């Protein structure tokens, strides 16, 4: 079968997975990688520098800050690709960009489209307590995550799922789907399944500030926030002595009903962690944190 030329756009782990899938398929050639200059790596909490992998395979690298600028479009046009794969890029693909590929632009969304269209799908999957989710490959159109589906890979979301473990599941699903999709497209197929609009839901953008803990919530709600916003994301946090204390891991405690204390008050402390009273007479034990080197003092109130 004739070789297909792919243009890959992205700057995160998703992009790396896609690069490896395209590079190992005998019917595909990598025309170029379009990615962020490392100086702009702060745009993504899970940024991956793709230059070493590209150099190893002799793949051109195009650095852009916006794929819709004319100078970016010119460089992308000159790469001479048949299909673009947008994997881990937060900008909307404009009409001029899509026209370069006759709307043959494939994206990846870490949710079971049409559910959770939009931003921060991995944290929202945990916060919404979705029991099952999927990774979705889809044809990018003028909407936001509204294009026809190329492929989906479903899997369960564990009750104690964290952002890191769910992220890893998505990476495995993406690798499986790309192997299937690359084979089908190379053989001349263009798989398309229209999304069911009656099942659509939307996920709003999240910022680091959304990780602020409200200790008046129940321990279960707070633990869910900690799991949803942990690495590779900025994490859940509270305030202690005017500084941010980021909480990366915690566990339920049965001490909530035994203490007369305010939500956010530290009711027990050991060298390895500390227990905080939460709303609804619940409590949690903080086991991993960053910020202050020592656990808060007994009876300190967090969130000041």
Secondary structure as GFF3:
##gff-version 3
##sequence-region A 1 304
A	DSSP	beta_strand	4	9	.	.	.	ID=ss1
A	DSSP	alpha_helix	13	24	.	.	.	ID=ss2
A	DSSP	beta_strand	28	35	.	.	.	ID=ss3
A	DSSP	three_ten_helix	38	43	.	.	.	ID=ss4
A	DSSP	alpha_helix	51	56	.	.	.	ID=ss5
A	DSSP	beta_strand	61	63	.	.	.	ID=ss6
A	DSSP	alpha_helix	70	79	.	.	.	ID=ss7
A	DSSP	beta_strand	83	86	.	.	.	ID=ss8
A	DSSP	alpha_helix	95	99	.	.	.	ID=ss9
A	DSSP	beta_strand	105	109	.	.	.	ID=ss10
A	DSSP	beta_strand	117	118	.	.	.	ID=ss11
A	DSSP	alpha_helix	121	127	.	.	.	ID=ss12
A	DSSP	beta_strand	132	139	.	.	.	ID=ss13
A	DSSP	beta_strand	149	156	.	.	.	ID=ss14
A	DSSP	alpha_helix	163	186	.	.	.	ID=ss15
A	DSSP	three_ten_helix	197	199	.	.	.	ID=ss16
A	DSSP	beta_strand	202	203	.	.	.	ID=ss17
A	DSSP	three_ten_helix	208	211	.	.	.	ID=ss18
A	DSSP	alpha_helix	219	229	.	.	.	ID=ss19
A	DSSP	beta_strand	236	240	.	.	.	ID=ss20
A	DSSP	beta_strand	243	253	.	.	.	ID=ss21
A	DSSP	three_ten_helix	256	258	.	.	.	ID=ss22
A	DSSP	beta_strand	266	270	.	.	.	ID=ss23
A	DSSP	beta_strand	273	278	.	.	.	ID=ss24
A	DSSP	beta_strand	282	290	.	.	.	ID=ss25
###
